[in-house]
Structures are given as C-alpha cells and as structure tokens.
Amino acid sequence: MAAPACAEDPRDPETTLRLLVRANAERDLATMSKYMAHDADAIGYTLDGRKYLGWDALADEMRSEFESVTKLEIPITDLRMWTRGDVAWFAMELEYIRYVTERQMTQRIALPLRETGVLERRDGRWVLVSWHESARPREDGMI
C-alpha cells in the first residue's frame, strides 16, 4: 500500500514545475518546500544578481516576499521541458504579478521573467534542484 503523500505526488517533471509555480502564486511555502531540493549546495539565481544557496536562504526570502504582497499571480506564458531518465530541464517564460496595497490603493506590478532550471527524480518524486531567473523585455521594450 502506497503512502498517501506518494499517491498525490506529480508523476512527471512538468506537472511538478507547474505545481511549484502555483504554490508560489498561492504563497504556499510548504508545497514549495516539498518539491524543491534541500541540499546545502542547491543554487538558485534570481533578479538583481541575488543568489540562494540551500533551501533555508530561499525560504527566508520567500516568507518576506509573501508577507509584502496582498496577492500574487504567476501565469506561465511558455514552457519547454526535456527529460532524460531521472533528470529534466526546462526553459520557461512567465509573468510575476505582485499586488501591493498602500494607503487603501492596490498597486499592480508585473515582472516578465525567464527561468531555466533542472529537476531530478529522487525516490520517485521530482524536485527542483537548480534554477536561474532573469528579466525579459516587457511588451513596451523596457526591462
């Protein structure tokens, strides 16, 4: 008999990645934690040259981000995924839309992003082990 957690786990890397993006938008750190590597040397790069080494550094930043917004939307506009055995890699474009409320006004901030990364199947579960995020030009040509 399989454990309930295993039965709920996505069976492929694309579904896992989409679940991670949705968890980010829903400010669900527990789900993000479940599908991201906790290796001490796991590296993630994001905007402004920030680098996260290990899960704890990223989790602290995500908690701060989640507390600073009233809502997040993260629609994926393009996703390409490749798989070889227990390793998968992707290229993705998405919109990171933050809603911040100041003085009874909600401000919408949209950041068009590109992301690349690698997932690995560990004990039957796909986990994100490395990622890189960068800004892409907005429709008006600005970055």
C-alpha positions in Angstrom: 0.0 0.0 0.0 1.5 3.4 -1.0 1.7 6.2 1.4 -0.9 9.0 0.7 1.9 11.6 0.1 3.4 9.5 -2.7 0.0 8.9 -4.4 -0.5 12.7 -4.5 2.9 13.5 -6.0 3.0 14.5 -9.6 4.3 11.8 -11.9 6.2 14.0 -14.3 8.6 16.9 -14.1 6.3 19.4 -16.0 3.4 18.8 -13.6 5.8 19.2 -10.7 7.1 22.5 -12.1 3.6 23.8 -12.7 2.7 22.8 -9.1 5.7 24.8 -7.8 4.7 27.9 -9.8 1.1 27.6 -8.5 2.4 27.1 -4.9 4.5 30.3 -5.3 1.4 32.2 -6.5 -0.7 30.9 -3.6 2.1 31.7 -1.2 2.3 28.1 -0.2 5.8 27.6 1.2 5.0 24.1 2.5 4.3 22.8 -1.1 7.3 24.6 -2.4 9.5 23.0 0.3 8.2 19.6 -0.7 9.2 19.9 -4.3 12.5 21.8 -4.0 15.8 20.3 -3.1 17.1 21.0 0.4 20.7 20.2 -0.5 23.1 22.6 1.2 24.7 23.3 -2.2 21.5 23.7 -4.2 21.8 27.0 -6.1 19.1 29.4 -7.3 19.7 32.7 -9.0 17.2 35.5 -9.3 16.9 39.2 -10.2 19.5 41.8 -9.3 22.2 39.2 -9.1 20.8 37.5 -5.9 22.0 34.0 -5.3 20.4 31.5 -2.9 22.5 28.7 -1.6 20.4 26.0 0.1 16.7 25.9 0.9 16.9 28.0 4.1 18.2 31.1 2.3 15.4 30.8 -0.3 12.7 30.1 2.3 13.6 33.2 4.3 13.3 35.3 1.2 10.1 33.8 0.1 8.5 34.4 3.6 9.5 38.0 3.3 8.1 38.3 -0.2 4.8 36.6 0.8 4.3 39.0 3.7 5.0 42.0 1.5 2.2 41.4 -1.0 -1.6 41.0 -0.8 -1.8 38.8 -3.9 0.4 37.1 -6.5 -0.4 35.9 -10.0 2.1 33.9 -12.0 0.8 32.8 -15.3 3.1 30.7 -17.4 3.2 32.0 -21.0 5.7 29.5 -22.5 7.2 26.3 -21.1 9.5 23.8 -22.7 10.6 20.7 -20.9 13.1 18.0 -21.7 13.7 14.7 -19.9 16.4 12.1 -19.8 16.0 9.4 -17.3 15.8 10.9 -13.8 16.8 14.4 -14.9 14.7 17.1 -16.6 15.5 20.6 -17.6 13.3 23.5 -18.7 13.0 26.9 -20.2 10.0 29.0 -19.2 8.5 32.4 -19.6 6.1 33.8 -17.1 4.6 36.9 -15.7 5.3 37.6 -12.0 2.5 39.9 -10.9 2.6 41.4 -7.4 -0.3 43.2 -5.8 0.8 45.6 -3.0 -1.7 47.7 -1.0 -0.6 51.1 0.1 -3.0 53.7 1.6 -6.1 51.9 0.5 -4.8 51.6 -3.1 -3.7 48.4 -4.6 -0.7 48.7 -6.9 -0.2 46.0 -9.6 3.5 45.4 -10.5 4.1 43.0 -13.4 7.6 41.5 -14.0 8.0 39.5 -17.2 10.5 36.7 -16.4 12.5 33.9 -18.0 13.5 30.9 -16.0 15.6 27.9 -16.7 16.3 25.0 -14.3 16.8 21.4 -13.6 14.7 18.8 -11.8 15.8 15.5 -10.6 13.7 12.4 -9.7 14.6 11.4 -6.2 12.9 8.4 -4.5 10.1 8.6 -7.2 9.5 12.4 -6.6 10.6 15.1 -9.0 12.3 18.0 -7.2 13.7 21.3 -8.5 17.5 21.2 -7.8 18.7 24.3 -9.6 17.2 27.4 -11.3 18.0 30.7 -12.8 15.6 33.6 -13.2 16.1 36.8 -15.3 14.0 39.7 -16.5 12.8 39.7 -20.1 11.7 42.7 -22.0 8.2 43.9 -21.4 5.8 44.5 -24.4 6.9 48.1 -24.4 10.6 47.1 -24.8 11.6 48.1 -21.2 13.3 45.6 -18.9 
